[in-house]
Amino acid sequence: MSFESLHLIPPILKALKTEGYTEPTPIQEQAIPLILGRRDLIGCAQTGTGKTAAFAIPILQLLHGEAAGDAKRKPVIKSLILTPTRELAIQIGESFAAYGRHTGLRHTVIFGGVSQNSQTDALKAGVDILIATPGRLLDLMNQKFVNLHHIKLFVLDEADRMLDMGFIHDVKKVVAQLPSRRQTLLFSATMPREIAELAQTILIDPVQVAVTPVSSTVDAIDQSLYFVDKQNKKSLLVHLLKDPAILSALVFTRTKHGADKLTRYLNKSGVQAEAIHGDKSQTSRQRALNNFKSRQTRVLVATDIAARGIDVEELSHVINFDLPNVPETYVHRIGRTGRAGLSGVALSFCDQEEKEYLKDIHKLIAQPIRVVEDHPFPMTMADPIPQASAPKRPTAGKPGPVGYFRRRGGKQF
């Protein structure tokens, strides 16, 4: 299928051609026609499925049609995209800029951690589309800089992460200020009970679209596991990073303090690393991310919340320095490598206390993870190492592989 077959307007098709996009991903193929048909929608899709374009493209088309007859108008906010982190908000803003470059529609991004002056100046000038994090949005609403009375399209992005970060009450405050007659789109990688209940209250007769369930890991990723005592994890990491095949590594820690501590250790050991987490200023987070994307920094140490907005092309390795205590998080983490049809490697460290987390991960992904026993820091504790066994992967209704935009020549993005 091509984008032309989705009946997109010429300004958007021209922008997609400029970006080198030729074929929609599964989530885009399913969601775009439904959104253009004015349906409420629940999209279950994890990071990397192309879901931002799945809602950005039809929103631009719908709003462009309404604005076409009034070129001299001062824009009012007709679409609100609510997302949990600064990094995600920025990336969504970049997507709207790319796909909407020929539409004449205006958008702006607002988030906390920086001065509000440039954000309020943009709002005063008028915008059609607002991308926002909950805290700054409520703040500017209270200051009367944001009026949501004209909203026609509302997107709640990364709803499960909103829940994890404690933003659900803020989300409900925002929803209470929206017009009752609107089109609502909810996207979430997982569907915990609280999110399902929220969906029932904010959507009307929604259509559900699901691609690549969270339990299915990308086949191109080579997963391996290192059993290691907790006190030896840092030494093992430095040892592995001596391998020049690790061109870039996104290293996950459980805590912000742990990320900073590990980053200092790596730099003292001669490994160029930066940390990214919620306590960092927006400027330092963006600088660290840009350095990592441009390969100036080889290792980026991150917590899960900060990393949700990270999208790096050709990331060679993901390293779970700490195993996550939520098995779905493991899938989110490793899914950041092995993209665009390329190979990827996911390495995980497991200490004695994390063996229960490992059991949950095996159960979720329904496949064993290869154990590397030949390394200089083997686990010394007496408890037996659990065997990587798991139930057989179900075959009925198994979805196709996660896709990205496909560029010319068949390369996937």
C-alpha positions as CSV (number, residue, x, y, z in Angstrom):
1,M,0.0,0.0,0.0
2,S,1.1,3.5,-0.8
3,F,0.3,6.8,1.0
4,E,-1.6,7.9,-2.1
5,S,-4.0,5.0,-1.6
6,L,-5.0,6.5,1.8
7,H,-6.4,9.6,-0.1
8,L,-4.1,12.1,1.4
9,I,-4.0,15.6,0.1
10,P,-1.2,16.9,-2.1
11,P,0.5,19.1,0.5
12,I,0.9,16.2,2.8
13,L,2.0,13.8,0.1
14,K,4.6,16.3,-1.0
15,A,6.0,16.5,2.5
16,L,6.1,12.8,2.9
17,K,7.9,12.5,-0.4
18,T,10.5,15.1,0.8
19,E,11.0,12.9,3.9
20,G,11.5,9.9,1.7
21,Y,8.4,8.0,3.0
22,T,6.6,5.8,0.5
23,E,4.6,3.2,2.3
24,P,2.6,3.4,5.6
25,T,3.3,1.2,8.5
26,P,0.6,-1.1,9.8
27,I,-0.6,1.3,12.5
28,Q,-0.8,4.1,9.9
29,E,-2.5,2.0,7.3
30,Q,-5.2,1.1,9.8
31,A,-5.6,4.3,11.8
32,I,-5.4,7.1,9.2
33,P,-8.6,6.2,7.3
34,L,-10.5,5.8,10.6
35,I,-9.3,9.2,11.9
36,L,-10.1,10.8,8.6
37,G,-13.6,9.3,9.0
38,R,-14.0,11.2,12.3
39,R,-14.0,8.1,14.5
40,D,-12.7,8.0,18.0
41,L,-9.8,5.5,18.2
42,I,-7.8,3.5,20.7
43,G,-4.4,2.6,19.3
44,C,-2.4,-0.1,21.0
45,A,1.1,0.3,19.6
46,Q,4.5,0.4,21.2
47,T,7.4,2.8,20.4
48,G,8.7,2.5,16.9
49,T,5.5,1.5,15.1
50,G,5.0,4.9,13.5
51,K,2.1,5.9,15.6
52,T,3.0,9.6,15.7
53,A,2.5,9.9,12.0
54,A,-0.7,7.8,12.4
55,F,-2.4,10.6,14.2
56,A,-0.4,13.6,12.9
57,I,-1.1,13.1,9.2
58,P,-4.9,12.8,9.5
59,I,-5.0,15.7,12.0
60,L,-3.2,17.9,9.5
61,Q,-5.5,16.9,6.7
62,L,-8.7,17.5,8.7
63,L,-7.6,20.9,9.9
64,H,-6.2,22.0,6.6
65,G,-9.6,21.4,5.0
66,E,-11.2,23.6,7.6
67,A,-8.6,26.4,7.3
68,A,-8.5,26.5,3.5
69,G,-11.3,29.0,3.1
70,D,-10.0,31.5,5.6
71,A,-6.3,32.4,4.9
72,K,-6.4,35.6,6.9
73,R,-7.7,34.1,10.1
74,K,-5.9,34.2,13.4
75,P,-5.5,30.5,14.4
76,V,-7.2,29.1,17.5
77,I,-6.2,25.8,19.1
78,K,-8.3,23.1,17.4
79,S,-6.1,20.1,18.2
80,L,-4.4,19.2,21.4
81,I,-1.8,16.4,21.7
82,L,-1.1,15.6,25.4
83,T,2.1,13.6,26.0
84,P,4.0,12.7,29.2
85,T,7.6,13.9,28.5
86,R,9.5,16.9,27.1
87,E,11.4,14.7,24.7
88,L,8.2,13.2,23.3
89,A,6.6,16.6,23.0
90,I,9.6,17.9,21.0
91,Q,9.7,14.9,18.7
92,I,5.9,15.1,18.0
93,G,6.4,18.8,17.3
94,E,9.1,17.9,14.8
95,S,6.8,15.4,13.1
96,F,4.0,18.0,12.7
97,A,6.6,20.5,11.3
98,A,7.8,17.9,8.8
99,Y,4.4,16.5,7.6
100,G,2.6,19.9,7.7
101,R,5.3,22.1,6.1
102,H,3.0,22.8,3.1
103,T,-0.3,23.1,4.9
104,G,0.0,26.6,6.4
105,L,-1.1,25.3,9.8
106,R,0.7,26.5,12.9
107,H,1.8,24.4,15.9
108,T,3.7,25.0,19.0
109,V,5.1,22.8,21.8
110,I,4.9,23.6,25.5
111,F,6.6,21.8,28.4
112,G,8.0,22.6,31.8
113,G,11.6,23.1,32.9
114,V,12.2,26.1,30.7
115,S,11.1,29.7,30.6
116,Q,7.5,30.1,29.4
117,N,8.1,33.3,27.5
118,S,8.7,31.9,24.1
119,Q,5.8,29.5,24.5
120,T,3.4,32.2,25.6
121,D,4.5,34.4,22.7
122,A,3.7,31.6,20.2
123,L,0.3,31.1,21.9
124,K,-0.5,34.8,21.6
125,A,0.3,34.8,17.9
126,G,-2.1,31.9,17.4
127,V,-1.7,28.2,16.8
128,D,-3.8,25.5,15.3
129,I,-2.2,22.6,17.0
130,L,-0.8,22.4,20.5
131,I,1.5,19.7,21.7
132,A,1.9,19.8,25.5
133,T,3.0,18.1,28.7
134,P,0.3,18.1,31.4
135,G,2.0,20.2,34.1
136,R,2.9,23.2,31.9
137,L,-0.4,23.0,30.0
138,L,-2.4,23.3,33.3
139,D,-0.1,26.1,34.4
140,L,-0.7,28.1,31.2
141,M,-4.4,27.4,31.3
142,N,-4.5,28.8,34.8
143,Q,-2.7,31.9,33.6
144,K,-5.3,32.2,30.8
145,F,-2.7,31.8,28.0
146,V,-4.5,28.6,26.7
147,N,-8.1,28.3,25.7
148,L,-9.3,24.8,24.9
149,H,-12.9,25.8,24.0
150,H,-12.3,25.3,20.2
151,I,-10.7,21.8,20.4
152,K,-12.0,19.4,17.8
153,L,-9.3,16.8,18.0
154,F,-7.7,15.6,21.2
155,V,-4.9,13.0,21.4
156,L,-3.8,11.3,24.6
157,D,-0.4,9.9,23.7
158,E,1.5,7.3,25.7
159,A,-1.4,6.9,28.2
160,D,0.3,4.1,30.1
161,R,3.3,6.3,30.7
162,M,1.0,9.0,31.9
163,L,-0.2,6.6,34.5
164,D,3.3,5.5,35.5
165,M,4.4,9.1,36.0
166,G,1.3,10.0,38.1
167,F,-0.2,12.3,35.5
168,I,-3.6,10.8,35.3
169,H,-5.2,13.3,37.6
170,D,-3.8,16.1,35.5
171,V,-5.1,14.5,32.4
172,K,-8.6,14.3,33.9
173,K,-8.3,18.1,34.7
174,V,-7.4,18.8,31.1
175,V,-10.2,16.6,29.7
176,A,-12.7,18.4,31.9
177,Q,-12.0,21.6,30.1
178,L,-12.4,20.2,26.6
179,P,-15.6,20.5,24.6
180,S,-17.9,17.5,24.9
181,R,-18.2,17.3,21.1
182,R,-14.8,16.4,19.9
183,Q,-12.8,13.5,18.3
184,T,-10.6,11.7,20.8
185,L,-7.6,9.4,20.0
186,L,-5.9,7.4,22.7
187,F,-2.6,5.7,22.2
188,S,-0.9,3.4,24.7
189,A,1.7,0.6,24.4
190,T,-0.1,-1.3,27.2
191,M,-3.7,-1.2,28.5
192,P,-3.7,-1.4,32.3
193,R,-7.1,-1.4,34.0
194,E,-6.9,2.3,34.9
195,I,-6.3,3.3,31.3
196,A,-9.1,1.1,30.0
197,E,-11.4,2.8,32.5
198,L,-10.3,6.2,31.5
199,A,-10.8,5.3,27.8
200,Q,-14.4,4.4,28.6
201,T,-15.0,7.9,30.0
202,I,-13.4,10.0,27.3
203,L,-14.1,8.2,24.0
204,I,-17.4,7.6,22.2
205,D,-17.8,4.3,20.4
206,P,-14.1,4.0,19.7
207,V,-12.5,1.7,17.1
208,Q,-9.6,-0.3,18.4
209,V,-6.4,-0.7,16.4
210,A,-3.6,-2.9,17.7
211,V,-0.3,-3.8,16.1
212,T,2.6,-5.9,17.5
213,P,1.5,-6.6,21.0
214,V,3.9,-5.7,23.7
215,S,4.8,-9.3,24.4
216,S,6.3,-9.8,20.9
217,T,10.0,-8.8,20.6
218,V,11.6,-7.8,17.4
219,D,13.1,-10.8,15.7
220,A,16.2,-8.9,14.5
221,I,17.4,-8.3,18.1
222,D,20.0,-10.6,19.5
223,Q,19.2,-10.9,23.2
224,S,21.7,-12.2,25.7
225,L,21.9,-12.4,29.5
226,Y,24.8,-12.0,31.9
227,F,24.4,-13.3,35.5
228,V,26.6,-11.1,37.6
229,D,26.9,-10.0,41.2
230,K,25.5,-6.5,41.8
231,Q,28.9,-5.1,42.9
232,N,30.5,-6.3,39.7
233,K,28.0,-4.9,37.2
234,K,30.0,-1.7,36.6
235,S,33.2,-3.6,35.9
236,L,31.3,-6.0,33.5
237,L,29.9,-3.0,31.6
238,V,33.3,-1.4,31.2
239,H,34.7,-4.8,30.0
240,L,31.9,-5.2,27.4
241,L,32.3,-1.6,26.2
242,K,35.9,-2.4,25.2
243,D,34.4,-4.1,22.2
244,P,34.6,-1.7,19.2
245,A,31.5,-3.4,17.8
246,I,29.4,-1.5,20.3
247,L,29.2,1.7,18.3
248,S,26.5,3.2,20.5
249,A,24.8,2.0,23.6
250,L,21.7,3.1,25.5
251,V,22.2,1.8,29.0
252,F,19.2,1.6,31.3
253,T,19.3,2.0,35.1
254,R,16.4,1.8,37.6
255,T,17.0,5.1,39.3
256,K,18.2,8.7,38.6
257,H,20.9,8.5,41.2
258,G,22.0,5.2,39.7
259,A,22.2,6.8,36.2
260,D,24.4,9.6,37.5
261,K,26.7,7.3,39.5
262,L,27.2,4.9,36.6
263,T,27.9,7.8,34.2
264,R,30.6,9.2,36.5
265,Y,32.2,5.7,36.7
266,L,32.2,5.2,33.0
267,N,33.8,8.5,32.3
268,K,36.5,7.8,34.9
269,S,37.1,4.5,33.1
270,G,37.6,6.2,29.8
271,V,34.2,5.6,28.3
272,Q,32.5,8.8,27.1
273,A,29.0,8.8,28.6
274,E,26.2,11.2,29.5
275,A,23.1,10.7,31.6
276,I,19.5,11.6,30.9
277,H,16.7,11.6,33.5
278,G,13.9,13.6,35.0
279,D,16.1,15.7,37.3
280,K,18.2,17.0,34.5
281,S,17.4,20.4,33.0
282,Q,15.7,20.5,29.6
283,T,18.9,22.0,28.1
284,S,21.2,19.3,29.5
285,R,18.8,16.6,28.5
286,Q,18.5,17.9,24.9
287,R,22.3,18.4,24.7
288,A,22.9,14.8,25.9
289,L,20.4,13.4,23.4
290,N,21.8,15.4,20.5
291,N,25.4,14.4,21.4
292,F,24.3,10.7,21.4
293,K,22.4,11.0,18.1
294,S,25.4,12.6,16.5
295,R,27.8,9.9,17.9
296,Q,29.7,12.5,19.9
297,T,28.8,10.5,23.0
298,R,29.1,6.8,22.7
299,V,27.0,5.8,25.8
300,L,23.8,7.3,27.0
301,V,22.7,6.2,30.5
302,A,18.9,6.7,31.0
303,T,16.0,5.9,33.2
304,D,12.8,4.5,31.6
305,I,10.8,7.7,32.0
306,A,13.4,9.9,30.4
307,A,14.1,7.3,27.7
308,R,10.5,7.1,26.5
309,G,11.1,10.0,24.1
310,I,14.4,8.7,22.7
311,D,14.3,7.6,19.1
312,V,17.8,7.1,17.7
313,E,18.4,5.6,14.2
314,E,20.9,2.8,13.9
315,L,21.3,2.3,17.7
316,S,23.5,-0.8,17.9
317,H,23.1,-1.8,21.5
318,V,20.7,-1.6,24.4
319,I,22.1,-2.7,27.7
320,N,19.9,-3.4,30.7
321,F,22.3,-2.5,33.6
322,D,19.3,-3.0,35.9
323,L,16.6,-5.4,34.9
324,P,13.2,-3.7,35.0
325,N,10.6,-4.9,37.6
326,V,7.8,-4.5,35.0
327,P,8.3,-7.1,32.2
328,E,6.7,-5.0,29.5
329,T,9.4,-2.4,30.2
330,Y,12.0,-4.9,29.0
331,V,10.3,-5.1,25.6
332,H,10.1,-1.3,25.3
333,R,13.8,-1.0,26.1
334,I,15.2,-3.6,23.7
335,G,12.8,-2.4,21.0
336,R,15.0,0.7,20.6
337,T,17.6,-1.3,18.7
338,G,17.1,-3.6,15.8
339,R,15.1,-1.0,14.0
340,A,14.7,-0.1,10.3
341,G,15.4,-3.7,9.3
342,L,18.8,-3.6,10.8
343,S,20.3,-6.0,13.3
344,G,20.4,-5.0,17.0
345,V,21.8,-6.3,20.2
346,A,20.3,-6.3,23.7
347,L,22.5,-7.2,26.7
348,S,21.0,-7.7,30.1
349,F,22.6,-8.0,33.5
350,C,20.9,-10.0,36.2
351,D,22.0,-10.1,39.8
352,Q,20.6,-12.4,42.6
353,E,17.8,-10.0,43.5
354,E,16.6,-9.6,40.0
355,K,16.0,-13.3,39.2
356,E,12.3,-12.9,39.9
357,Y,12.1,-10.0,37.4
358,L,13.8,-12.3,34.9
359,K,11.1,-15.0,35.4
360,D,8.4,-12.5,34.6
361,I,10.3,-11.3,31.5
362,H,10.6,-14.9,30.3
363,K,6.9,-15.5,30.8
364,L,6.0,-12.4,28.9
365,I,8.2,-12.8,25.8
366,A,7.6,-16.5,25.6
367,Q,11.1,-17.3,24.6
368,P,14.4,-18.0,26.3
369,I,17.3,-15.5,26.4
370,R,20.7,-16.8,25.6
371,V,22.9,-16.9,28.7
372,V,26.6,-15.8,28.3
373,E,28.6,-17.8,30.8
374,D,32.1,-17.0,29.5
375,H,32.7,-13.6,31.0
376,P,35.2,-12.4,33.7
377,F,32.6,-11.6,36.4
378,P,30.4,-14.6,36.8
379,M,27.9,-14.7,39.6
380,T,29.4,-16.2,42.8
381,M,26.3,-16.7,44.9
382,A,25.3,-20.3,45.6
383,D,21.6,-20.1,44.5
384,P,21.1,-21.9,41.2
385,I,20.8,-19.9,38.0
386,P,17.3,-20.2,36.6
387,Q,17.0,-21.8,33.2
388,A,15.7,-19.6,30.5
389,S,12.5,-21.6,29.7
390,A,9.3,-20.2,28.6
391,P,5.9,-21.3,27.1
392,K,5.7,-21.7,23.4
393,R,4.9,-18.6,21.5
394,P,1.2,-18.6,20.3
395,T,0.9,-18.7,16.5
396,A,-2.8,-17.9,16.0
397,G,-3.4,-14.3,15.1
398,K,0.3,-13.5,15.2
399,P,0.8,-10.0,13.8
400,G,3.4,-9.1,11.2
401,P,6.7,-7.4,12.1
402,V,6.8,-3.9,13.4
403,G,7.3,-1.6,10.5
404,Y,8.7,1.9,10.1
405,F,8.3,4.3,7.2
406,R,9.8,2.6,4.2
407,R,12.2,4.7,2.3
408,R,13.1,4.5,-1.4
409,G,15.0,1.3,-2.2
410,G,13.1,-0.8,0.2
411,K,15.0,0.4,3.4
412,Q,12.6,0.6,6.3
413,F,12.4,3.5,8.7
